[in-house]
Amino acid sequence: MSHPRDRKPSFRYRADNCEVSKLSAVSVITVISQVDHCFTELANSLLAQSMQNLEWIVIDNATEELSINSALDNLSALEKHCIRVFHQPPEIHDPGKFAFMHSTGTYVCFLDPGVMLDSTYIEKCVWFLDANPEFAFCNSFKASLGDDLSFSHLNLESGLDYVLNSPDGGAGTVIRRDVLEKIFQQAPSTVNRLETPELLLAVAAVGRWGFTIPEYLYWESCKPPELQTVQRSKCHNVQDLIRDRYTALLTSFPAPKHSEHQPYAPLKTDFPVDNLLCPNYDRLRIMFVIPWMVTGGTDKFNLDLVEMLVNGGHEVTLCATLKADHEWEHLFTKLTPDVFVLRRFLEPCDFPRFLSYLIKSRRINTVVISGSTIGYQFLPYLRANAPGVSFLDLSHVEEPHWQCGGHPRFGIGYQDQLDINVVSTTHLAEWMVTHGADEERTRVLYTGVDEYDEPVILSKRSEIRREFGFSDDLPVIIYGGRICQQKRPVILANILNALHGTGLAFHALVVGDGDQRTMLESLLCEYGLTTSVTMLGAVKHDRWLSLLQASDVFLLPSDYEGISIALLEAMSVGVVPVVSDVGGQREIVRDCAGYLIPHGENECDDYLNVLESLLRSRILRNQMSGQARILIAQHFSKRSTIENFERIISESQQFAVCSPRTLVSAGLARELATAAIELDRLNNTNHWLWTEMQQGSNEEFTLLYEWLSAVRKTKFGQALYTSSFVHRFLTFCLTRLKAR
């Protein structure tokens, strides 16, 4: 994850003037005794919250007059409107409750100085609580920015253990106002300050509890020593509190469940808060709907595109729709703070209204669907609720073995709800047109990559070759990509084995991971290639670029591709490509700068002949290397990519205004979104069944899955499979199977 101080302040969260006079949705309460850098960091993180519909109540409980107002003098009037400062009267001994009585928010959050919040922290907590009324409060994982960076996985789902092991108790928790009012009424003498562990115990005692968003959104940057001492003391006293006042919690602790959305239940369409932000009149505000943030070509393109947009002054919101590891999330959050992994704090039934809320709140003018199936399916709903906003999609490659073409097929099917289809190759544009896409609304956007100076390449080449012990004249072949069926690792092993049989000296680097890595390693061992081939697994992108600069030939015998980003990056540093003639590869690999190998019976021989000629002639390699770099610089630079994308967005906005797509009615839009949610639920159930069957842990799972598959193939089953009966039946069967 990225450090909050390392992130670009690339999104301006400022409340619209028309919102200033409204009651606040959230009241943030801070009690301080001195103004220092800890207070300043808290102030900066609060003013940078994406949830601008909040008030900040600061209680000065120092013995001397504080200069809080002077510390806030450099703020604009718009920023100051949400801040209220109170000097604690001497007769008041409960500053937390005193502040609460002066607050107006539907939700309350108590924060100490020395805390930095992720920009989306409060907004995510509020949305979770609105979607899950059974929960009383919400927080996130916490990190400490002290001398040693540390991370806490304490989770409210652990119940009483959370209270026993959390020294700061409920600090930073976003809690419902009505819950606090109930606590103050029932146990006024037991609640001293809102951040104490006793508050959590008091809430649990009335049968309520909370949820922890599994993200590090709460960062302790510094903490005054006196506050640390107080918190340690409170932590030590928790067991005494439980013994004296909350013994019932030892045997019965509340465990609320997430709201269960019944099949085809009506969707909520209202927003929990108004949070209208000032528009960005100068540049674009773009929302990307993507499946995940993982290592991959499409994801690298998304990352590069976001970086180029942000560097151009545009503001970007990112929404990931799948549950995944999201190992590249920190790279995206370094570029924009407005990042939402939806399934961490919402169920799919709340996705449509949350996406609509973001479009309205951020004044989004362009929405881009990139590889998200459910994003396509929500298009009619989003469009119906955001007339005038332009909608695009990004497609990179047709996938012959998935959904009759994959996401490009979705792009064709939903084209009537898209202003423009954007594809990464002319080949894909032609494929889409032959399958029904409107050529007038289809645009090609080539992927752009960085350019490198020759001295930089030569320096890195020498450094990496010394690391591996390669001589300067040893030809190095590199493969980069997922090790999966699409990339045909068996063909890769056969090519390297045949090349090894010629007696030519070379070394191959295989970079990547995937479900066929073990099989590839076994083949290389069987062929006796372990000394000539090094398997490096997945590496960071900077490391990948360094390895490229130490290499001579890029080998990629794919089954299908759009245009491989790894190929573009290889050519940008002068690595000669030898790749399969598929997809859009022909659009960048020319005779003077690389080789295209067609599929066929003699394919391995064709690869062998080309590689032999390259390995035998350093002059040939150098000539093609120079031409490859020239081609990338002239036609596939990042500069040309962002210029073309800005032009395409401008066209899409003109289409949205001058030639708008037909909007479906609000009722039909909700029904289509409901169907998308049910399809997502069914797909997840099927995936779970398939996984259990593949693991072979239970014969009954296999029998059930095979039976369901057989039923689905019948005419009756095809009609039945989309009915609510299937949901009830699957629930019954899975419950019984799990019990066994």
Secondary structure in CASP SS format (residue, H / E / C, confidence):
PFRMAT SS
TARGET T0000
AUTHOR 0000-0000-0000
METHOD secondary structure of the structure
MODEL  1
M C 1.00
S C 1.00
H C 1.00
P H 1.00
R H 1.00
D H 1.00
R C 1.00
K C 1.00
P C 1.00
S C 1.00
F C 1.00
R C 1.00
Y C 1.00
R C 1.00
A E 1.00
D C 1.00
N H 1.00
C H 1.00
E H 1.00
V C 1.00
S C 1.00
K C 1.00
L C 1.00
S C 1.00
A C 1.00
V E 1.00
S E 1.00
V E 1.00
I E 1.00
T E 1.00
V E 1.00
I E 1.00
S C 1.00
Q C 1.00
V C 1.00
D C 1.00
H H 1.00
C H 1.00
F H 1.00
T H 1.00
E H 1.00
L H 1.00
A H 1.00
N H 1.00
S H 1.00
L H 1.00
L H 1.00
A C 1.00
Q C 1.00
S C 1.00
M C 1.00
Q C 1.00
N C 1.00
L E 1.00
E E 1.00
W E 1.00
I E 1.00
V E 1.00
I E 1.00
D E 1.00
N C 1.00
A C 1.00
T C 1.00
E C 1.00
E C 1.00
L C 1.00
S C 1.00
I H 1.00
N H 1.00
S H 1.00
A H 1.00
L C 1.00
D C 1.00
N C 1.00
L C 1.00
S C 1.00
A H 1.00
L H 1.00
E H 1.00
K H 1.00
H C 1.00
C C 1.00
I E 1.00
R E 1.00
V E 1.00
F E 1.00
H E 1.00
Q C 1.00
P C 1.00
P C 1.00
E C 1.00
I C 1.00
H C 1.00
D C 1.00
P H 1.00
G H 1.00
K H 1.00
F H 1.00
A H 1.00
F H 1.00
M H 1.00
H C 1.00
S C 1.00
T C 1.00
G C 1.00
T C 1.00
Y E 1.00
V E 1.00
C E 1.00
F E 1.00
L C 1.00
D C 1.00
P C 1.00
G C 1.00
V E 1.00
M E 1.00
L E 1.00
D C 1.00
S C 1.00
T C 1.00
Y H 1.00
I H 1.00
E H 1.00
K H 1.00
C H 1.00
V H 1.00
W H 1.00
F H 1.00
L H 1.00
D H 1.00
A H 1.00
N C 1.00
P C 1.00
E C 1.00
F C 1.00
A C 1.00
F E 1.00
C E 1.00
N E 1.00
S E 1.00
F E 1.00
K E 1.00
A E 1.00
S E 1.00
L E 1.00
G C 1.00
D C 1.00
D C 1.00
L E 1.00
S E 1.00
F E 1.00
S E 1.00
H C 1.00
L C 1.00
N C 1.00
L H 1.00
E H 1.00
S H 1.00
G C 1.00
L H 1.00
D H 1.00
Y H 1.00
V H 1.00
L H 1.00
N H 1.00
S C 1.00
P C 1.00
D C 1.00
G C 1.00
G C 1.00
A C 1.00
G C 1.00
T C 1.00
V E 1.00
I E 1.00
R E 1.00
R H 1.00
D H 1.00
V H 1.00
L H 1.00
E H 1.00
K H 1.00
I H 1.00
F H 1.00
Q H 1.00
Q H 1.00
A C 1.00
P C 1.00
S C 1.00
T C 1.00
V C 1.00
N C 1.00
R C 1.00
L C 1.00
E C 1.00
T C 1.00
P H 1.00
E H 1.00
L H 1.00
L H 1.00
L H 1.00
A H 1.00
V H 1.00
A H 1.00
A H 1.00
V C 1.00
G C 1.00
R C 1.00
W C 1.00
G E 1.00
F E 1.00
T E 1.00
I E 1.00
P E 1.00
E E 1.00
Y E 1.00
L E 1.00
Y E 1.00
W E 1.00
E E 1.00
S C 1.00
C C 1.00
K C 1.00
P C 1.00
P H 1.00
E H 1.00
L H 1.00
Q H 1.00
T H 1.00
V H 1.00
Q H 1.00
R H 1.00
S H 1.00
K H 1.00
C H 1.00
H H 1.00
N H 1.00
V H 1.00
Q H 1.00
D H 1.00
L H 1.00
I H 1.00
R H 1.00
D H 1.00
R H 1.00
Y C 1.00
T H 1.00
A H 1.00
L H 1.00
L H 1.00
T C 1.00
S C 1.00
F C 1.00
P C 1.00
A C 1.00
P C 1.00
K C 1.00
H C 1.00
S C 1.00
E C 1.00
H C 1.00
Q C 1.00
P C 1.00
Y C 1.00
A C 1.00
P C 1.00
L C 1.00
K C 1.00
T C 1.00
D C 1.00
F C 1.00
P C 1.00
V C 1.00
D C 1.00
N C 1.00
L C 1.00
L E 1.00
C C 1.00
P C 1.00
N C 1.00
Y C 1.00
D C 1.00
R C 1.00
L C 1.00
R E 1.00
I E 1.00
M E 1.00
F E 1.00
V E 1.00
I E 1.00
P C 1.00
W C 1.00
M C 1.00
V C 1.00
T C 1.00
G C 1.00
G H 1.00
T H 1.00
D H 1.00
K H 1.00
F H 1.00
N H 1.00
L H 1.00
D H 1.00
L H 1.00
V H 1.00
E H 1.00
M H 1.00
L H 1.00
V H 1.00
N H 1.00
G C 1.00
G C 1.00
H C 1.00
E E 1.00
V E 1.00
T E 1.00
L E 1.00
C E 1.00
A E 1.00
T C 1.00
L C 1.00
K C 1.00
A C 1.00
D C 1.00
H C 1.00
E C 1.00
W C 1.00
E H 1.00
H H 1.00
L H 1.00
F H 1.00
T H 1.00
K C 1.00
L C 1.00
T C 1.00
P C 1.00
D C 1.00
V E 1.00
F E 1.00
V E 1.00
L H 1.00
R H 1.00
R H 1.00
F C 1.00
L C 1.00
E C 1.00
P H 1.00
C H 1.00
D H 1.00
F H 1.00
P H 1.00
R H 1.00
F H 1.00
L H 1.00
S H 1.00
Y H 1.00
L H 1.00
I H 1.00
K H 1.00
S H 1.00
R C 1.00
R C 1.00
I C 1.00
N C 1.00
T E 1.00
V E 1.00
V E 1.00
I E 1.00
S E 1.00
G C 1.00
S C 1.00
T H 1.00
I H 1.00
G H 1.00
Y H 1.00
Q H 1.00
F C 1.00
L H 1.00
P H 1.00
Y H 1.00
L H 1.00
R H 1.00
A H 1.00
N H 1.00
A C 1.00
P C 1.00
G C 1.00
V C 1.00
S E 1.00
F E 1.00
L E 1.00
D E 1.00
L E 1.00
S E 1.00
H C 1.00
V C 1.00
E C 1.00
E E 1.00
P C 1.00
H C 1.00
W C 1.00
Q C 1.00
C C 1.00
G E 1.00
G C 1.00
H H 1.00
P H 1.00
R H 1.00
F H 1.00
G H 1.00
I H 1.00
G H 1.00
Y C 1.00
Q H 1.00
D H 1.00
Q H 1.00
L C 1.00
D C 1.00
I E 1.00
N E 1.00
V E 1.00
V E 1.00
S C 1.00
T C 1.00
T H 1.00
H H 1.00
L H 1.00
A H 1.00
E H 1.00
W H 1.00
M H 1.00
V H 1.00
T H 1.00
H C 1.00
G C 1.00
A C 1.00
D C 1.00
E H 1.00
E H 1.00
R H 1.00
T E 1.00
R E 1.00
V E 1.00
L C 1.00
Y C 1.00
T C 1.00
G C 1.00
V E 1.00
D C 1.00
E C 1.00
Y C 1.00
D C 1.00
E H 1.00
P H 1.00
V H 1.00
I H 1.00
L H 1.00
S H 1.00
K H 1.00
R H 1.00
S H 1.00
E H 1.00
I H 1.00
R H 1.00
R H 1.00
E H 1.00
F H 1.00
G C 1.00
F C 1.00
S C 1.00
D C 1.00
D C 1.00
L C 1.00
P C 1.00
V E 1.00
I E 1.00
I E 1.00
Y E 1.00
G E 1.00
G C 1.00
R C 1.00
I C 1.00
C C 1.00
Q H 1.00
Q H 1.00
K H 1.00
R C 1.00
P H 1.00
V H 1.00
I H 1.00
L H 1.00
A H 1.00
N H 1.00
I H 1.00
L H 1.00
N H 1.00
A H 1.00
L H 1.00
H H 1.00
G H 1.00
T C 1.00
G C 1.00
L C 1.00
A C 1.00
F C 1.00
H E 1.00
A E 1.00
L E 1.00
V E 1.00
V E 1.00
G C 1.00
D C 1.00
G C 1.00
D C 1.00
Q C 1.00
R H 1.00
T H 1.00
M H 1.00
L H 1.00
E H 1.00
S H 1.00
L H 1.00
L H 1.00
C H 1.00
E H 1.00
Y C 1.00
G C 1.00
L C 1.00
T C 1.00
T C 1.00
S C 1.00
V E 1.00
T E 1.00
M E 1.00
L E 1.00
G E 1.00
A C 1.00
V C 1.00
K C 1.00
H H 1.00
D H 1.00
R H 1.00
W H 1.00
L H 1.00
S H 1.00
L H 1.00
L H 1.00
Q H 1.00
A C 1.00
S C 1.00
D C 1.00
V E 1.00
F E 1.00
L E 1.00
L E 1.00
P C 1.00
S C 1.00
D C 1.00
Y C 1.00
E C 1.00
G C 1.00
I C 1.00
S C 1.00
I H 1.00
A H 1.00
L H 1.00
L H 1.00
E H 1.00
A H 1.00
M H 1.00
S H 1.00
V C 1.00
G C 1.00
V C 1.00
V E 1.00
P E 1.00
V E 1.00
V E 1.00
S E 1.00
D C 1.00
V C 1.00
G C 1.00
G C 1.00
Q H 1.00
R H 1.00
E H 1.00
I C 1.00
V C 1.00
R C 1.00
D C 1.00
C C 1.00
A C 1.00
G C 1.00
Y E 1.00
L E 1.00
I E 1.00
P C 1.00
H C 1.00
G C 1.00
E C 1.00
N C 1.00
E H 1.00
C H 1.00
D H 1.00
D H 1.00
Y H 1.00
L H 1.00
N H 1.00
V H 1.00
L H 1.00
E H 1.00
S H 1.00
L H 1.00
L H 1.00
R H 1.00
S C 1.00
R H 1.00
I H 1.00
L H 1.00
R H 1.00
N H 1.00
Q H 1.00
M H 1.00
S H 1.00
G H 1.00
Q H 1.00
A H 1.00
R H 1.00
I H 1.00
L H 1.00
I H 1.00
A H 1.00
Q H 1.00
H H 1.00
F C 1.00
S E 1.00
K H 1.00
R H 1.00
S H 1.00
T H 1.00
I H 1.00
E H 1.00
N H 1.00
F H 1.00
E H 1.00
R H 1.00
I H 1.00
I H 1.00
S H 1.00
E H 1.00
S H 1.00
Q H 1.00
Q H 1.00
F H 1.00
A H 1.00
V H 1.00
C H 1.00
S C 1.00
P C 1.00
R C 1.00
T C 1.00
L C 1.00
V C 1.00
S C 1.00
A H 1.00
G H 1.00
L H 1.00
A H 1.00
R H 1.00
E H 1.00
L H 1.00
A H 1.00
T H 1.00
A H 1.00
A H 1.00
I H 1.00
E H 1.00
L H 1.00
D H 1.00
R H 1.00
L H 1.00
N H 1.00
N H 1.00
T H 1.00
N H 1.00
H H 1.00
W H 1.00
L H 1.00
W H 1.00
T H 1.00
E H 1.00
M H 1.00
Q H 1.00
Q H 1.00
G C 1.00
S C 1.00
N C 1.00
E H 1.00
E H 1.00
F H 1.00
T H 1.00
L H 1.00
L H 1.00
Y H 1.00
E H 1.00
W H 1.00
L H 1.00
S H 1.00
A H 1.00
V H 1.00
R H 1.00
K H 1.00
T C 1.00
K H 1.00
F H 1.00
G H 1.00
Q H 1.00
A H 1.00
L H 1.00
Y C 1.00
T C 1.00
S C 1.00
S H 1.00
F H 1.00
V H 1.00
H H 1.00
R H 1.00
F H 1.00
L H 1.00
T H 1.00
F H 1.00
C H 1.00
L H 1.00
T H 1.00
R H 1.00
L H 1.00
K H 1.00
A H 1.00
R C 1.00
END
